[in-house]
Amino acid sequence: REWTRVTKIEPHEEGFLVTAVDVSDWREKDPVTLRRPRFPESDDDLTGQTQQYTCKYLIYAVGQRSKLRRLDVPGEDLPFVTQYYEKASDLQGERVVVVGGGRSADWAATELHDAGRHVTYVMRQSHGLHWGLINSSRDGLPYYRRIAEILESGSERLETVYDTSVTAIEAIDGETRGVVTLSCGDSNRQIEADHVLKE
């Protein structure tokens, strides 16, 4: 069932009763303009037909986007900051800051690099933790093989910044791009970006 949002799961004599709403009227919405995934996140946005299904077993596998994350820093709601990534062409410009450290951020950083962007990949975790994830996945997932190749080659278009947090985002050139302030231990650094992607 594509374009369906589950709104309730309840016990049922057959196992579970799943209530869902058709959200296909969101199909043509632009995620970059919305600055969030192209599906409704709150019950207030639901207008489609409700369906109910029963099942004996239920697998809950909603993935990393089930709850979109916030940095809780000044400037997070500026127009060039997004928490939705689908493809590199959605993020025009040369410089992208990817904030994350998990599988979806690794995938986005890899694709953006391969699309010709200069990527600064910021994560709170250590070099060791990140490379543990890369090394445990590089033989099974093509994008992990690719990110390992990029990082091991020393590409100047993908910089990884470990043990670091974003502390502020400020607009420049109107609100079309900005400056991101990073904090690592006792030192701060500022970098310019056309987009900030929270993954």
C-alpha positions as CSV (number, residue, x, y, z in Angstrom):
1,R,0.0,0.0,0.0
2,E,1.9,3.0,-1.2
3,W,1.1,6.6,-0.1
4,T,-0.5,5.3,3.1
5,R,0.1,6.6,6.6
6,V,-0.6,4.4,9.5
7,T,-2.4,6.3,12.2
8,K,-3.3,3.6,14.8
9,I,-2.4,0.0,15.7
10,E,-4.6,-1.8,18.2
11,P,-4.9,-5.4,19.5
12,H,-7.5,-7.4,17.6
13,E,-8.8,-11.0,17.9
14,E,-6.9,-11.8,14.7
15,G,-3.7,-10.2,16.1
16,F,-3.6,-6.5,15.2
17,L,-6.0,-4.0,13.7
18,V,-4.1,-1.4,11.6
19,T,-5.8,1.9,10.7
20,A,-4.3,3.9,7.8
21,V,-5.1,7.0,5.7
22,D,-4.6,7.4,2.0
23,V,-2.1,10.3,1.5
24,S,-1.7,10.1,-2.3
25,D,-2.8,13.7,-2.6
26,W,0.7,14.6,-1.3
27,R,2.3,12.7,-4.2
28,E,3.2,15.9,-6.2
29,K,4.4,18.0,-3.2
30,D,8.0,19.2,-3.5
31,P,10.0,18.1,-0.4
32,V,12.6,20.8,-0.9
33,T,9.9,23.5,-0.7
34,L,8.2,21.7,2.1
35,R,11.6,21.4,3.8
36,R,10.4,17.9,5.0
37,P,9.4,14.6,3.5
38,R,6.7,14.6,0.9
39,F,4.2,13.0,3.2
40,P,2.1,14.4,6.0
41,E,3.6,14.2,9.5
42,S,0.7,15.3,11.6
43,D,-2.9,14.1,11.8
44,D,-4.0,17.7,11.0
45,D,-2.7,17.2,7.5
46,L,-4.6,14.0,6.8
47,T,-7.6,14.3,4.4
48,G,-7.6,11.0,2.5
49,Q,-9.8,7.9,2.9
50,T,-9.3,5.7,6.0
51,Q,-8.7,2.0,5.6
52,Q,-8.4,-0.8,8.2
53,Y,-6.4,-4.0,7.9
54,T,-6.0,-7.0,10.2
55,C,-2.9,-9.2,10.6
56,K,-1.6,-11.9,12.8
57,Y,1.9,-10.6,12.9
58,L,3.1,-7.0,12.6
59,I,6.7,-5.9,11.6
60,Y,7.5,-2.4,12.8
61,A,10.2,-1.2,10.4
62,V,9.7,2.5,9.9
63,G,13.4,3.5,9.4
64,Q,15.4,6.5,10.4
65,R,12.8,9.0,9.1
66,S,10.1,7.9,11.5
67,K,10.9,10.9,13.7
68,L,12.7,13.8,12.1
69,R,15.4,15.2,14.3
70,R,16.2,18.8,15.4
71,L,19.6,20.3,16.2
72,D,17.9,22.9,18.5
73,V,20.4,25.6,17.3
74,P,19.7,29.2,16.1
75,G,19.1,29.3,12.4
76,E,17.9,25.7,12.1
77,D,14.6,26.9,10.4
78,L,16.3,28.9,7.6
79,P,15.2,28.1,4.1
80,F,18.5,26.4,3.0
81,V,18.4,24.0,6.0
82,T,16.5,20.8,5.3
83,Q,16.0,17.4,6.9
84,Y,14.9,15.7,3.8
85,Y,17.2,14.2,1.2
86,E,16.1,12.2,-1.8
87,K,18.6,13.0,-4.6
88,A,21.6,15.3,-5.1
89,S,19.8,17.5,-7.7
90,D,17.4,18.7,-5.0
91,L,20.3,20.6,-3.4
92,Q,21.7,23.1,-5.9
93,G,24.9,24.9,-5.2
94,E,28.5,23.8,-4.6
95,R,28.8,23.4,-0.8
96,V,26.7,21.2,1.4
97,V,27.0,20.5,5.1
98,V,25.7,17.1,6.0
99,V,25.0,16.7,9.7
100,G,24.5,13.1,10.8
101,G,26.7,10.0,11.1
102,G,24.4,7.1,10.4
103,R,23.5,5.2,7.3
104,S,21.3,7.8,5.7
105,A,23.8,10.6,6.2
106,D,26.6,8.3,4.8
107,W,24.5,7.7,1.7
108,A,23.6,11.4,1.2
109,A,27.3,12.5,1.7
110,T,28.4,9.9,-0.8
111,E,25.8,10.8,-3.5
112,L,26.4,14.5,-3.1
113,H,30.1,14.0,-3.4
114,D,29.7,11.9,-6.6
115,A,27.3,14.6,-8.0
116,G,30.2,17.1,-7.8
117,R,29.4,18.9,-4.5
118,H,31.9,19.9,-1.9
119,V,30.6,18.1,1.3
120,T,31.5,18.9,4.9
121,Y,30.2,15.9,6.8
122,V,29.8,16.8,10.5
123,M,29.1,14.2,13.2
124,R,29.2,14.0,17.0
125,Q,30.6,10.5,16.9
126,S,34.3,9.6,16.8
127,H,36.4,8.6,13.8
128,G,36.5,5.0,15.3
129,L,32.8,4.6,15.6
130,H,32.1,5.9,12.1
131,W,34.8,3.7,10.5
132,G,33.4,0.7,12.5
133,L,30.1,1.2,10.7
134,I,31.8,1.7,7.3
135,N,34.0,-1.4,7.7
136,S,31.1,-3.6,8.9
137,S,29.0,-2.6,5.9
138,R,31.4,-2.0,3.0
139,D,31.3,-5.6,1.8
140,G,27.5,-5.8,1.8
141,L,26.3,-2.3,0.8
142,P,27.5,-0.6,-2.3
143,Y,27.3,2.9,-0.9
144,Y,29.5,1.9,2.0
145,R,32.0,0.5,-0.4
146,R,31.9,3.8,-2.2
147,I,32.2,6.1,0.9
148,A,35.2,4.0,2.0
149,E,36.8,4.5,-1.5
150,I,36.2,8.3,-1.3
151,L,37.6,8.7,2.2
152,E,40.6,6.4,1.6
153,S,41.4,8.3,-1.6
154,G,41.6,11.6,0.3
155,S,39.2,13.4,-2.0
156,E,39.2,17.2,-1.3
157,R,35.4,17.3,-1.9
158,L,34.4,15.2,1.1
159,E,35.7,16.4,4.5
160,T,34.6,14.4,7.6
161,V,34.6,16.3,10.8
162,Y,34.3,14.0,13.9
163,D,33.5,14.8,17.6
164,T,31.9,18.0,16.5
165,S,28.5,19.7,17.0
166,V,26.7,22.4,15.0
167,T,26.1,25.4,17.4
168,A,24.5,28.0,15.0
169,I,23.5,28.6,11.4
170,E,23.4,32.2,10.1
171,A,22.0,33.4,6.7
172,I,24.1,35.3,4.2
173,D,23.0,36.6,0.7
174,G,19.5,37.1,1.9
175,E,18.4,33.7,3.1
176,T,19.7,31.6,0.2
177,R,22.9,30.3,1.9
178,G,24.7,30.6,5.2
179,V,27.5,30.2,7.6
180,V,27.5,27.1,9.9
181,T,29.4,27.4,13.3
182,L,30.9,24.1,14.4
183,S,32.2,23.3,17.9
184,C,34.8,20.7,18.6
185,G,36.2,20.7,22.2
186,D,37.4,24.2,23.0
187,S,37.6,25.4,19.4
188,N,35.0,26.8,17.0
189,R,35.1,26.9,13.2
190,Q,32.8,28.6,10.7
191,I,32.1,27.3,7.2
192,E,29.9,28.6,4.3
193,A,27.3,26.4,2.8
194,D,24.6,26.6,0.1
195,H,22.6,23.9,2.0
196,V,22.6,22.2,5.4
197,L,21.2,18.7,5.4
198,K,20.2,17.1,8.7
199,E,20.3,13.3,8.3
